[in-house]
Amino acid sequence: ASVPVGKDETANQETNRWRAPRVFDFAVKDHVELGARNGWLDGDTAAKLSGARFTVLRGQLARLHRALAQFMLDLHTDGHGYQETNVPLLVNSDSMQGTGQLPKFEEDLFSVEMGEGKRFLIPTSEVPLTNIVRDEILDDASLPLRMTAHSMCFRAEAGSHGRDTRGMIRQHQFEKVELVSITKPEESDAEHERMTRCAEVVLEKLGLPYRRMLLCTGDMGFAAAKTFDLEVWLPSQDTYREISSCSNCGDFQARRMQARWRNPATGKPELVHTLNGSGVAVGRALIAVMENCQNADGSITVPEALRQYMGGAIRIA
């Protein structure tokens, strides 16, 4: 499908949806109410420690959060052929320029002074993962290169004042399992579809209703040529909310990074294509599981796929 032209999210196109939202026969609680039980989700203590847009998780809810990340990593490595990669959370400005965060989006980045210069806290592990191939000439046989990382992500959230202030939907610090693929140009379209499917499988195995959106020109990221968003159903908001974004960046990042592969047909180095996608945001997945799997008594049924990571627990209360 070609990218729809439009100026904002209202011009995005829904391409498919999976599973009808559950019909509840009791009053639905949101993740903040559900998390208030046992002090599981504590924004007040986090505000004392750090200020707004931070959260402290405790007990079984903290474990469920960890279980989600483990499950995603295991699925993408064992099931989808991505190589697990543990990356630095602090990167230099060359890395931020390579993937397109700098110079345009500096206001949304946190930075720290380090000896010989500035380092930036990563807004997504897309940045270190993709920059692994910066200034490299890759062997034809090494493509496609598929990498996944579970990392903290840090965002100043400039410009989102007053949005999603309740709970942990929009945080300065959150965890995400990221997917990055480096491909030959002619293979990036198919890889984009494959990567998006990998993220969809996460939601399907968790039993979470979602829809796939094709983003219009006005709603896409700076570096992207084509983007699919996956939006998960949140019963408390009676709507779908973004939980994953999968983009084909074409050769945009590769040109900035001088990331190339040697084309055996010509013997010459040519630009690769880079793709990235969330597989998926861990905090938002936790919210979606809490809300979609809640019971009338406020307990949460643990999705089957997560039980092995929860010591076999079927529900948490």
N, C-alpha and C positions, 0 to 999 in steps of 0.2 A: 504494500500500500504506500502511496506517496504521502508526504506530510501535508496535512491540511493547513491552509493559510488562515491566520486569525491573530487577533491582538492580545487575547488573554485566555484563561482556562475555559471560558464559556464556549470556545470554538474547538475544544478537544473532542475527539470522537471515541465513543465506547465501541470496542471491537468484539468483546465477549464477556460473559460473566459466568461464574461457577457457583453452584449451589444457592438455592433461595435462602434468605435470612430466616433464622429460627423464629417461630412464633411463640412468645412467652405467655404463660397463663398466670404470671405474677408481675408486680411492678419491678421493672428493670432498674438495677443500681448501676451507677457508673464506676469506673475503676478506682476513683478516689474514695467513694463510700465502701466499696468492697475491700479496699486496702487499709481502711481505718481499723478494721478488725485486727486485734493482736498487735497494733502498731506496725503492721507490715510495711505500709507505704507512708512515709513520714516527711512531709514537705516542711513542717514547722522547724524540726530539728535541722534539716538541710539549710533552711533560711538562716538559722542561727550560725551555722558553720560557714556558709558560703554566700548567702543572699538568694535572690529569686532565681527560678529556673534550675534548681538542683533538687535531688531527691535522695533520701536514705531508704534503702530496702532492707527488710529484716526477715529472718526465719524462713518459713516455707516459701514465701513469695520471692525472697532473694535466691533461694535454691531453684525455683521455677524459672527465674530469669536466666540463671546459669545453665539450666537444663536446655533452654531454648537455643542458646548459643552453641552448646555442645552438639545438639541435634543437627543444627544447620551445618556446622563444620563437617560432621561425619557424613551427612548426606551429600554435600558438594565434593568431598574428597573421595569417599568410597563409592558413591553413586554416580557422580557427574564428572569425575576425572579432573578436578581442579587440584593443584598442588597447594597444600597448606603452607602458609608463609607468615612469619611473625616479623612485623615491621616496626621501625622507629615511629614514635608519635610526634617527634620534633624533626622538622625538615628545613632545609635551607631555601632561600628565595629562588634559586634555579629550579628546584623541584616544583615550587608553587607556580612558577612561570610556565614550566613544561606542560602541566595539565590545564593551565588556563585560569587558575585562581588569582594570580597576579598578572598584571598590575590592577586589573579592573575591580576586584572584590576584596581589597585589603581590609575594608572596614568590617567585614564579617569574620576576620581571622584574629585569633589571639596570637601575640608574639612575645618572645622573651629575649632579653639580651644575653648573649653568650660570648664571652671572650672576644673572639675576632669578628663578631657580627651578630645579626639577628637570626633567630630560629622561629619557625612558626609551628603552632600546635595544629595537627592535621584536622581538617573539617570532615575528612573521610579517608579511609585507607586506600581509596583510588589513587591518591597523590603518591605515596611511596611505592605502591605496587606498580603503577604505570611507569613511574620514573626509573624503575629497575632497568628498562631498556633504553633509557636516554643515552645518546652517543654510542649506541651499539650497532653493529651490523650482524643480524641474526642469520643463522644457517636455515636454509629452506626446510630442512628436516625437523627443525625445532618448533615449527609452526603447525597448528595454532598453539600458542603458549597460554595456558589457563592457570590462574593463581587465585587463591582465596585467602582472606585474612579476617580474623575476629579482632576488632580493635575498639578502643575508646575513640570518640570523635568529639571535636570541640568547635562550637559555633557561637559567635557573638550575638547572632540573631538580631543584627541591626535591621531596623525597618519592620520588625514584627511586633512592635510595642502594642500590648493589649490583646494580642491574639493568643489563644490557647494558654491562658495564664493558669488555668486550673489543672492540677495533676501533672503527669509526666509526658504529655504529648510533644511539647516543644521545650527542649532542655539545652542548657549551655554545654552539657557533657552527656553523651549517650553512647551506647554500644551498638555496633553494626557488624554483620558478617557481609563482607564485600566480595564481589566477583569481578575479576579483570581478565580480559582476553586480548591477546595480540595476534593479529591474523594477516594473511595476504589480502590485498585489496579485494580480490574477486570472491573471497570467502566471508567477508564481514557481514553481509546481509543474512546469510544462513546462520552465522554465529550469533547474531543479534537475536534471532528467533529462538535459537537453542538456549541462550543465556536467560532470556525472559521465561522460557519454560522451566528452567532450573529453579528460578525464584517462585514460579507458580506452584511447583511441586511441594515446596516448603509449606505453603498455605493449604494445599489440598491434603497433605499428610496430617496437618493440624486440624483439619475439618473447618477451616475458616472461610466463610463466603467472601468472594472478592470479584472485582471486575477489572478488565484490562482497558486502559485508555491509550489512544494514540495522541500524543501531544501536538498541538498546532505550533506554528512558527513562533508565535508571541509568548508561548509558555515554556519553550525549551531552554535548556541551559546554554551558556555561551559557547561551549566547545562541541555541542552535540549536533549531529546531522539528522538524527531520527531518534525519538525517545518513546518508549512505552512506560507508562506508570501502572503499577498495580495498586489498587485501592481496596482496603479490607473493610468489611462491614462492622461498624460500631453501633450496637443497639441503643446505647444511651444517647447517641447523637442522631439516631435514625438516618444515618447517611454513611457513605463510603469515604474513607480517609486514606491518603497515600501511605503505603508501607514499603514500597520499592519503586525505584526508578532505574530503568535499563536503557543505556544510550549507546548508539554507534557514533563515535566521534570522527569516523572516516580518517583522513590523514591530518586533521587539524592539530591534534596534540603531537603526532609523530613529526610534523614539520617543525614545530617549536622545539621538540626534544632531539631532533635529528636521529630518530629511531628508524632503522632501516633493515631490510632483509636482502640477501643476495639472490637475485632472480636467476635461476640456472639457465633459463632460456636466453638471457642476454649477458649473463656473467657480471652484471652491474648491480650496485646497491640501489634499491628503490624504497620509498617510504612504506612502512607498514600501516595497517589500520588498527586503532585502539577502541576497545569497548569496555564499559564498566556498568555494573548493576548492583543494587543492594539485594542480598540474598538471605535474610532481609534485616531491616532495623529491629534490634532485639527488644528495646523498650516498647515500641509500638506493637510488636508481636505479643508481648506480655499483656499489654492493655487489651488487645483483641481476644486473647485466650481468656483473660479474667471475665470480660463482659459477655462473650459468646457462650462460655462454658459455666456460667454462674447458675447456682441453684437457689430455690426460694428461700432457703435458710441462710444465704450469704456465703455458703461454701463454694468451692470451685472444683469442678470435675477436671482431672488431669487428662489431656488428650493422650490417647493410647501410645502415640509415637514418643511421648516424653516420659512414660512411666519407668522405663529402664534407667533413666537418669535421675529419677526421684525415689530410688530405693523401692520401686514397685508400688508406690502410693497411687491410689485410684482417685482420691480427692484430697484437697487440703482445706482445713477449716480452723 
